[in-house]
Amino acid sequence: MKKQDTKTTDSKPHYALLDGLRGVAALLVVWYHVFEGFQFAGNKPVIDFINHGYLAVDFFFILSGFVVGYAYDSRWGKTLTLGGFFRRRLIRLQPMVIMGAVIGAASFLISGMERWDGTHATLWLTFLAFVCGCLMLPALPGMPREVRGNGEMFPLNGPCWSLFFEYVGNIVYALFIRHLSTRLLAVLSFALCCALAWFAVTDQSGYGSIGVGWTVDRTNILGGMLRMLCPFTMGILMSRLFKPLRQARGAFWTSAALLLIIFHIPYIYSDGALSLNGVFEAACIIAVFPLVVWYAASGKTTDIASTRICRFLGDISYPLYIVHYPLMYAFYMWLIKTRQYTLYETWPAALAAVTASIILAWLCLKLYDMPVRKWLRNL
């Protein structure tokens, strides 16, 4: 297969367009969290705009499965050991997890360690939450180190819940999934798709959405595992079966536009026993996202502008996802205190939060993440 504009990691190229789409999804997550702030501060039942932005996490998982399967499946027993795999994944993921905890702790300290209910946490509990965040040790709702008081696994940087499940997925892959034949992997993937569809369509979350996984209870752990394992396993299966489409012109722009539309679809209300919103979510995760990834992986960038855009978006995608939410905490607190609940009222502050998140992500990438990962690889 001819591929253009790919970089090489350990002699294997990776897909530039998938990097770009990961960046698009990360930007849409930041945009989604702006409107989540209006919903949270205004105590609204649903998010008014970009309602399905949380599905970006499921898209990330299918991308991750595809890339992990493509990069590592053929190396086991040749140039890759179990310890080597875990070392590579830790070097890739953990430096920014720690930076996210640092920024999250700094944001909380600057806010006076104020919880959402107006009370204040202690410095000791904040430090404990920081250490546990660095070590990816989730907090249980209501325990002392759950310092913000909203039940988050990682109260200083909420989106790290998905990184927790990403680590679980990598462990399951290394210990179990990689040993499966393609046929057995297809059976497992089908079973997980059925389980995820059941969870979404029958509204197991209880609030008409599959946007679970961020806290520690039965529903969120089950939903979080399904949200990770289903698309992650599909991604690995796709990496084994992948054959590029012959006609995939404009794949990046078409795929990015499709993600933009999907994430902006309003909440779908229903009165029956089945959740129509869950049907939409399951269809996106099980059918639409795999097609988007397959289509994008078949394409290539053919001009300098698209190449640079994909490279930039791919480079900042992970740092942006990790560092933006501590800034959103400050934005949310400001919304609550000023009692402003719409973009019309707050667009300068919202734009500043998004812009600051992108700049902070780029600085973390260039000044911290890239140098630290290079140093760790050379140890």
C-alpha positions as CSV (number, residue, x, y, z in Angstrom):
1,M,0.0,0.0,0.0
2,K,1.3,3.4,-0.9
3,K,1.1,5.8,2.0
4,Q,2.2,9.4,1.9
5,D,3.1,11.8,4.8
6,T,3.7,9.1,7.4
7,K,6.3,9.2,10.2
8,T,8.2,6.1,11.3
9,T,8.3,4.6,14.7
10,D,10.5,1.6,15.1
11,S,10.5,1.0,11.3
12,K,6.7,1.1,11.0
13,P,4.9,4.1,9.5
14,H,1.7,5.4,11.0
15,Y,-1.2,7.0,9.4
16,A,-1.1,10.8,9.2
17,L,-4.8,11.2,8.6
18,L,-5.7,9.2,11.8
19,D,-3.3,11.6,13.7
20,G,-5.2,14.5,12.3
21,L,-8.6,13.1,13.2
22,R,-7.5,12.4,16.7
23,G,-6.6,16.1,16.9
24,V,-10.0,17.1,15.5
25,A,-11.7,14.9,18.1
26,A,-9.6,16.4,20.9
27,L,-10.6,19.9,19.8
28,L,-14.2,18.9,19.8
29,V,-13.9,17.5,23.3
30,V,-12.7,20.9,24.5
31,W,-15.6,22.6,22.7
32,Y,-18.0,20.0,24.2
33,H,-16.6,20.8,27.7
34,V,-17.3,24.5,27.2
35,F,-21.0,23.7,26.8
36,E,-20.9,21.1,29.6
37,G,-19.9,24.0,31.8
38,F,-23.2,25.8,30.9
39,Q,-25.1,22.7,31.6
40,F,-23.3,22.1,34.9
41,A,-23.4,25.6,36.2
42,G,-27.0,26.2,35.1
43,N,-28.2,22.8,36.4
44,K,-29.7,21.9,33.0
45,P,-30.8,18.3,32.2
46,V,-28.9,18.1,28.9
47,I,-26.1,20.0,27.1
48,D,-27.6,22.5,24.7
49,F,-25.0,22.3,22.0
50,I,-22.5,19.6,20.7
51,N,-24.5,17.2,22.9
52,H,-22.8,14.1,21.7
53,G,-19.2,15.4,22.2
54,Y,-18.6,12.6,24.8
55,L,-18.6,10.1,21.9
56,A,-15.1,11.4,21.0
57,V,-13.8,9.1,23.8
58,D,-15.3,6.1,22.0
59,F,-13.7,7.3,18.8
60,F,-10.3,7.6,20.6
61,F,-10.6,4.0,21.8
62,I,-11.2,2.7,18.3
63,L,-8.3,4.7,17.0
64,S,-6.1,3.4,19.8
65,G,-7.1,-0.2,19.1
66,F,-6.3,0.2,15.4
67,V,-2.9,1.8,16.0
68,V,-1.9,-0.6,18.8
69,G,-2.8,-3.6,16.7
70,Y,-1.1,-2.3,13.6
71,A,2.1,-1.2,15.5
72,Y,2.5,-4.3,17.7
73,D,0.7,-7.3,16.5
74,S,3.4,-8.5,14.2
75,R,6.3,-7.9,16.6
76,W,5.4,-10.2,19.5
77,G,8.1,-12.9,19.9
78,K,10.4,-11.1,17.5
79,T,11.4,-7.7,18.6
80,L,8.8,-7.1,21.4
81,T,8.5,-8.6,24.8
82,L,5.7,-8.1,27.4
83,G,8.0,-5.9,29.4
84,G,9.0,-4.0,26.3
85,F,5.4,-3.3,25.4
86,F,4.4,-2.0,28.8
87,R,7.5,0.2,28.8
88,R,6.6,1.7,25.5
89,R,3.1,2.4,26.5
90,L,4.1,3.9,29.8
91,I,6.6,6.2,28.1
92,R,3.9,7.3,25.6
93,L,1.1,7.9,28.1
94,Q,2.4,8.5,31.6
95,P,4.5,11.7,31.3
96,M,1.4,13.7,30.3
97,V,-0.7,12.0,33.0
98,I,1.7,13.4,35.5
99,M,1.7,16.8,33.9
100,G,-2.1,16.8,33.9
101,A,-2.0,16.1,37.6
102,V,0.4,18.9,38.2
103,I,-1.7,21.4,36.2
104,G,-4.9,20.1,37.9
105,A,-3.4,20.5,41.4
106,A,-2.2,24.0,40.5
107,S,-5.7,25.0,39.2
108,F,-7.3,23.7,42.4
109,L,-4.8,25.5,44.6
110,I,-5.3,28.8,42.7
111,S,-9.1,28.4,43.3
112,G,-8.5,28.2,47.0
113,M,-9.1,24.4,47.1
114,E,-12.9,25.2,46.9
115,R,-15.2,22.3,46.3
116,W,-18.3,22.5,44.2
117,D,-20.5,22.9,47.3
118,G,-18.5,25.9,48.5
119,T,-16.5,24.2,51.2
120,H,-12.8,23.9,51.1
121,A,-10.4,20.9,50.9
122,T,-7.2,20.7,52.9
123,L,-3.7,21.0,51.5
124,W,-3.0,17.4,52.7
125,L,-6.0,15.9,50.8
126,T,-5.1,17.9,47.7
127,F,-1.6,16.6,47.8
128,L,-2.9,13.0,48.3
129,A,-5.3,13.5,45.3
130,F,-2.3,14.7,43.3
131,V,-0.1,11.7,44.1
132,C,-3.0,9.3,43.4
133,G,-3.6,11.1,40.1
134,C,0.0,10.7,39.1
135,L,-0.2,7.0,39.9
136,M,-3.6,6.6,38.2
137,L,-5.3,5.4,41.4
138,P,-9.0,6.3,41.1
139,A,-10.9,7.8,44.0
140,L,-14.2,6.4,45.2
141,P,-17.1,8.9,45.5
142,G,-17.2,10.6,48.8
143,M,-13.8,9.5,50.0
144,P,-11.6,12.3,51.5
145,R,-9.2,12.6,48.5
146,E,-12.1,13.0,46.1
147,V,-11.5,16.7,46.8
148,R,-13.9,18.4,44.4
149,G,-16.9,16.6,45.6
150,N,-18.4,15.6,42.3
151,G,-17.6,11.9,42.4
152,E,-14.8,11.9,39.8
153,M,-12.3,9.1,39.6
154,F,-9.6,11.8,39.3
155,P,-10.9,14.9,40.9
156,L,-8.0,17.1,39.8
157,N,-8.3,16.1,36.2
158,G,-11.5,14.4,35.4
159,P,-10.8,13.2,31.8
160,C,-8.1,10.9,33.1
161,W,-10.8,8.3,33.7
162,S,-10.5,7.4,30.0
163,L,-6.7,7.0,30.4
164,F,-7.4,4.6,33.3
165,F,-9.5,2.5,30.9
166,E,-6.9,2.9,28.2
167,Y,-4.3,1.3,30.5
168,V,-6.7,-1.5,31.2
169,G,-7.2,-2.0,27.5
170,N,-3.5,-2.2,26.9
171,I,-3.1,-4.7,29.7
172,V,-6.0,-6.9,28.3
173,Y,-4.4,-6.7,24.8
174,A,-1.0,-7.7,26.0
175,L,-2.1,-10.5,28.2
176,F,-5.1,-11.9,26.2
177,I,-6.3,-10.3,23.0
178,R,-3.0,-10.5,21.1
179,H,-3.1,-14.3,21.5
180,L,-6.4,-14.7,19.7
181,S,-6.8,-15.7,16.1
182,T,-8.5,-13.2,13.9
183,R,-11.6,-15.4,13.9
184,L,-11.8,-15.5,17.7
185,L,-11.1,-11.8,17.8
186,A,-14.1,-11.3,15.5
187,V,-16.3,-13.4,17.8
188,L,-15.1,-11.4,20.8
189,S,-15.7,-8.1,19.0
190,F,-19.2,-9.1,18.0
191,A,-20.1,-10.1,21.6
192,L,-18.8,-6.8,22.9
193,C,-20.8,-4.9,20.3
194,C,-23.9,-6.8,21.4
195,A,-23.1,-6.0,25.1
196,L,-22.5,-2.3,24.3
197,A,-25.7,-2.1,22.3
198,W,-27.7,-3.6,25.1
199,F,-26.2,-1.1,27.6
200,A,-27.0,1.9,25.4
201,V,-30.3,0.9,24.0
202,T,-31.8,-0.2,27.3
203,D,-30.5,2.9,29.0
204,Q,-28.5,1.0,31.7
205,S,-27.0,4.3,32.8
206,G,-30.4,5.6,33.8
207,Y,-30.1,9.0,32.2
208,G,-30.4,8.2,28.5
209,S,-26.8,8.4,27.6
210,I,-23.7,6.2,27.3
211,G,-21.5,9.0,28.7
212,V,-20.4,6.9,31.7
213,G,-17.1,5.7,33.1
214,W,-15.9,8.8,34.9
215,T,-16.8,7.7,38.5
216,V,-16.5,4.5,40.5
217,D,-19.8,2.7,40.8
218,R,-21.3,-0.5,39.2
219,T,-22.9,1.3,36.2
220,N,-19.9,3.5,35.4
221,I,-17.4,0.7,35.7
222,L,-19.5,-1.7,33.5
223,G,-20.2,1.1,31.1
224,G,-16.7,2.4,31.0
225,M,-15.3,-1.1,30.4
226,L,-17.8,-1.7,27.5
227,R,-17.0,1.8,26.1
228,M,-13.3,0.9,26.0
229,L,-13.3,-2.8,25.2
230,C,-15.9,-2.7,22.3
231,P,-14.2,0.0,20.1
232,F,-10.7,-0.9,21.2
233,T,-11.2,-4.6,20.2
234,M,-12.9,-3.5,16.9
235,G,-9.9,-1.3,16.2
236,I,-7.5,-4.2,16.7
237,L,-9.6,-6.4,14.5
238,M,-9.7,-3.7,11.8
239,S,-5.9,-3.4,11.9
240,R,-5.7,-7.1,11.0
241,L,-8.3,-7.0,8.3
242,F,-7.5,-3.6,6.8
243,K,-7.2,-3.2,3.1
244,P,-7.3,0.4,1.8
245,L,-10.2,1.6,-0.2
246,R,-9.2,2.6,-3.8
247,Q,-11.0,5.9,-3.8
248,A,-10.5,7.9,-0.6
249,R,-9.9,11.4,-1.9
250,G,-10.4,14.2,0.7
251,A,-10.6,11.5,3.4
252,F,-9.4,13.8,6.2
253,W,-11.8,16.7,5.5
254,T,-14.8,14.4,4.9
255,S,-14.1,12.4,8.0
256,A,-13.5,15.5,10.1
257,A,-16.8,17.0,8.8
258,L,-18.6,13.8,9.7
259,L,-17.3,13.8,13.3
260,L,-18.3,17.5,13.6
261,I,-21.9,16.7,12.5
262,I,-22.2,13.6,14.7
263,F,-21.0,15.3,17.9
264,H,-23.4,18.2,17.3
265,I,-26.5,16.0,16.9
266,P,-29.0,17.1,19.6
267,Y,-30.1,14.7,22.4
268,I,-32.7,12.3,21.0
269,Y,-35.7,12.1,23.4
270,S,-37.9,9.0,23.6
271,D,-40.7,7.8,25.9
272,G,-40.6,4.1,25.2
273,A,-38.7,1.3,26.9
274,L,-35.8,1.7,24.5
275,S,-33.6,4.7,24.3
276,L,-33.5,6.3,20.9
277,N,-30.5,8.3,22.0
278,G,-28.8,5.0,22.9
279,V,-29.6,3.6,19.5
280,F,-27.9,6.5,17.9
281,E,-24.9,6.2,20.3
282,A,-24.5,2.4,19.6
283,A,-24.8,3.0,15.9
284,C,-22.0,5.6,16.0
285,I,-19.7,3.4,18.0
286,I,-20.4,0.1,16.3
287,A,-20.9,1.1,12.7
288,V,-20.1,4.8,11.9
289,F,-16.8,5.2,13.7
290,P,-15.2,2.1,12.3
291,L,-16.2,3.2,8.8
292,V,-14.7,6.6,9.4
293,V,-11.4,5.1,10.6
294,W,-11.3,2.7,7.7
295,Y,-12.0,5.5,5.2
296,A,-9.4,7.9,6.8
297,A,-6.8,5.2,7.0
298,S,-7.2,4.6,3.2
299,G,-6.5,8.2,2.4
300,K,-3.4,10.3,2.2
301,T,-2.6,14.0,2.3
302,T,-1.5,15.4,-1.0
303,D,-0.8,19.0,-0.2
304,I,1.5,20.8,2.2
305,A,-1.4,22.5,4.1
306,S,-3.2,19.3,4.9
307,T,0.0,17.6,5.8
308,R,0.9,20.3,8.3
309,I,-2.6,20.5,9.7
310,C,-2.7,16.7,10.3
311,R,0.8,16.8,11.9
312,F,-0.1,19.7,14.2
313,L,-3.4,18.2,15.2
314,G,-1.9,14.8,15.8
315,D,1.0,16.3,17.9
316,I,-1.2,18.3,20.2
317,S,-4.2,15.9,20.5
318,Y,-3.0,13.9,23.5
319,P,-1.6,16.9,25.5
320,L,-4.7,18.9,24.7
321,Y,-7.0,16.2,26.0
322,I,-5.0,15.9,29.2
323,V,-4.4,19.5,30.1
324,H,-7.6,21.3,29.1
325,Y,-9.9,20.3,31.9
326,P,-8.1,22.0,34.8
327,L,-8.7,25.2,32.8
328,M,-12.3,24.2,32.4
329,Y,-12.7,23.8,36.1
330,A,-11.7,27.4,36.5
331,F,-14.2,28.4,33.8
332,Y,-17.0,26.4,35.4
333,M,-16.3,28.0,38.8
334,W,-16.5,31.4,37.1
335,L,-19.8,30.5,35.4
336,I,-21.3,29.5,38.8
337,K,-20.1,32.6,40.6
338,T,-21.2,35.0,37.9
339,R,-24.4,33.1,37.1
340,Q,-23.8,33.2,33.4
341,Y,-25.0,30.1,31.5
342,T,-24.8,30.8,27.8
343,L,-22.2,31.2,25.1
344,Y,-23.8,34.5,24.2
345,E,-23.0,35.9,27.7
346,T,-19.6,34.4,28.0
347,W,-18.0,33.9,24.6
348,P,-14.9,36.0,25.3
349,A,-14.1,33.8,28.4
350,A,-15.0,30.6,26.6
351,L,-12.8,31.5,23.6
352,A,-10.0,32.4,26.1
353,A,-10.4,29.0,27.8
354,V,-10.2,27.1,24.5
355,T,-7.2,29.2,23.2
356,A,-5.3,28.9,26.5
357,S,-5.9,25.1,26.4
358,I,-4.4,24.8,22.9
359,I,-1.4,27.0,23.8
360,L,-0.8,25.1,27.0
361,A,-1.0,21.8,25.2
362,W,1.6,23.0,22.6
363,L,3.9,24.2,25.3
364,C,3.6,21.0,27.3
365,L,4.3,19.0,24.1
366,K,7.4,21.0,23.1
367,L,8.9,21.8,26.5
368,Y,8.0,18.7,28.5
369,D,6.4,15.7,26.8
370,M,8.7,15.3,23.8
371,P,12.0,15.8,25.7
372,V,10.9,13.6,28.6
373,R,9.8,10.8,26.3
374,K,13.1,11.0,24.3
375,W,15.1,10.9,27.6
376,L,13.1,7.9,28.8
377,R,13.5,6.0,25.5
378,N,17.3,6.4,25.8
379,L,17.6,5.1,29.4
